[in-house]
């Protein structure tokens, strides 16, 4: 699995779990790749 796909999955899981800080951090990380 590509790193970008893994980050997308983690971001979705974080947002679904209500963890907005982690979701935003992962989104920024994905944009940087």
N, C-alpha and C positions, 0 to 999 in steps of 0.2 A: 504493500500500500504506500502510495506517495505521501510524503510528509504533509503536503498541503491538504490532501484529503483527510488525513488523520486530524489535523487541526480543525478542519470544518466540522468533523464529527464531534470533537470535543467541545467546540464552540456551541453547537446545537444542544448537546447534553447539558452544558453549563446554563444556557439560557432557559432550557426547559426546566431545569432544577431551580431556577430563580436566582442563580449566582451571576448577577450582572457584571460584577467586577471581573470575574474570570472570563466571561463572554467578551467583554470589551478588550481585555488584554489579548485574548486569542485572536480577535479580529484585527487588532493592530499588528500582531505578530504575523498573521497571514498576509497582510498588506505589505509587510516588509520583505517577504520572500520573493 
